[in-house]
Amino acid sequence: MLALLGLALTLIMLGLRSAPAPISSQVAAGTAGDAALYRAIDRRVAAGEPYYRVVVQEQRARNYPLQPFVVVRPPTRTWLFAQVGDAGALCLAWLLAGFVIATLAWRLRTATTSLPLWSASFAVVAASVVPLVNPVVVLWSDLWAGLLTALSLGCRSDRHWRASVAFGFLAVLFRELALAYLAAMMLAALVERRRFEAAVWFGGIALALGLLAVHAVAVHAVLPPDAPVSQGWLRAGGWHFDLSMARATTFLLLLPASIAAVFVPLALFGWAATRGGFARRVTLALAAWLLPFLLIGRPENSYWGLLMAPFWLAGFPLALPALYELVRRPHPITA
């Protein structure tokens, strides 16, 4: 636990030395442009036009890249909006958010026996989820993937885990970045020697990769010869980029950057220091995203934090008993 605390303090110092600035006007303008793009695609697909032809035409007309294929979102969110409409999708997002809050509250009760700490973690979850469910943010596939990932975490137990696999798989259908979550859950099952569960998670990964390949073929089938290529994502933004994701997609956006620089590492420490399978899975899921994002991601990709927004800050109250334990027993290595 001392090593975890040392890592958290290191991250705090790094964050305080170069705390992420407020969202720039350039990023805000890009967000507005993305929303306009998604709405245009939704309108045309709802009118009966084929998704892949529409998305290529709209992205090219707005000077968005078309290669590699991952710059084209999977069609799941657009097809959902076409079936239920904007208002129906928003209602569905609210229903999903309600289940997320309820299931995470139930699982958090198993992570701590302290009612005040549980209440504080529950409040952080609610404060993290509720502001996200609005007519603009629901246009992002990352939000739907984040809600489904959180629901997958919340409904999993040692006896009942099949629904968790199903929700995790659905998350990948909205955003391929959720594959990292499936891998983390498979690893957790392997660590706990739950081989059959691990095999099912692996099957979900294999099926998701197969569907992703189908998506890639569909994109390339409609690409023009001079399709523009993305500038790439290998930027090595480091911890600064991870912090920017936390600020851009949670209530930390309303607080000074220095508070985020302290809050986020302690939240991660809280999850990592908490015993039990639920906290272990949250920790592995966060690591599966945050470690690669140290190298991958441009500043304007801070919305990727929507994948983790529902649950990662809830670890902050859980850090308090771990810190108290270290103070009470300052030399655990010799115990």
Secondary structure by P-SEA (a helix, b strand, c coil): caaaaaaaaaaaaaaaacccccccaaaaaaaaaaaaaaaaaaaaaaacccaaaaaaaaaaaaccccccccccccaaaaaaaaaccaaaaaaaaaaaaaaaaaaaaaaaaaacccaaaaaaaaaaaaaaccccccccccccaaaaaaaaaaaaaaaccccccaaaaaaaaaaaaacccaaaaaaaaaaaaaaacaaaaaaaaaaaaaaaaaaaaaaaaaaaaaccccccccccccccccaaaaaaaaaaccccccccaaaaaaaaaaaaaaaaacccaaaaaaaaaaaaccccccccccccccccccccccccccccccaaaaaaaaaaccccccc
